[in-house]
């Protein structure tokens, strides 16, 4: 399976779960904290602005496609966990 197809499949699975929970968004301070952790991680790909482990986009903004902004998501290495949003 190609990289793009694999990413799309993972995103689709996460999106269904995220939608079923009502699209919970993490508070801005939690998004920033999560992103700071990602920046220090060896799996963070600066060029792609994504995690190499889970292939998700991560960043400091509350954008819809930003894993750090989804309250119901967590780091694959458990460096940060789900929050109440």
C-alpha positions in Angstrom: 0.0 0.0 0.0 1.4 3.4 -0.9 2.1 6.1 1.6 -0.8 8.4 0.6 -3.3 5.5 0.6 -2.1 4.3 4.0 -2.3 7.8 5.5 -5.8 8.3 4.0 -6.9 4.9 5.5 -5.6 5.9 9.0 -7.1 9.3 8.8 -10.5 7.9 7.8 -10.5 5.5 10.7 -9.6 8.3 13.1 -12.1 10.6 11.6 -15.0 8.1 12.1 -14.1 7.8 15.8 -13.6 11.6 16.1 -17.0 12.2 14.5 -18.7 9.7 16.8 -17.4 11.6 19.8 -18.7 14.9 18.5 -15.4 16.3 17.0 -13.9 17.2 20.4 -11.2 19.9 20.1 -8.3 20.2 22.6 -7.9 23.6 24.4 -5.2 25.8 22.8 -2.7 25.4 25.6 -3.0 21.6 25.2 -2.4 21.9 21.5 0.7 23.9 22.1 2.0 21.5 24.8 1.4 18.5 22.5 3.2 20.2 19.7 6.2 21.1 21.9 6.5 17.4 22.8 6.3 16.5 19.1 9.0 19.0 18.2 11.4 17.3 20.6 10.6 13.8 19.4 12.9 11.8 17.1 9.8 10.8 15.0 8.8 14.3 14.1 9.5 15.1 10.4 10.1 18.8 10.1 9.8 18.9 6.3 6.5 17.2 6.2 5.3 18.6 9.6 4.1 15.1 10.6 4.8 12.3 12.9 6.8 9.5 11.2 5.4 6.9 13.5 1.7 7.5 12.9 2.0 9.7 9.7 -0.4 12.3 11.1 0.0 16.0 10.6 0.9 17.8 13.8 1.3 21.5 14.5 0.5 24.3 16.8 -2.8 25.4 15.2 -6.4 24.3 15.9 -6.7 23.2 12.2 -9.1 20.3 11.6 -6.3 18.0 10.1 -3.9 18.6 13.1 -3.7 15.6 15.4 -2.6 17.8 18.3 -5.9 19.6 18.1 -8.1 16.5 18.4 -8.9 16.0 22.1 -9.6 12.3 21.5 -6.2 11.5 19.9 -3.0 10.4 21.6 0.7 10.0 20.7 1.5 6.5 19.4 4.4 6.4 22.0 2.1 7.8 24.7 4.2 11.0 25.1 0.8 12.8 25.3 -2.7 11.4 25.9 -6.3 12.2 25.1 -7.8 15.1 27.0 -11.3 16.1 28.0 -11.4 19.0 25.4 
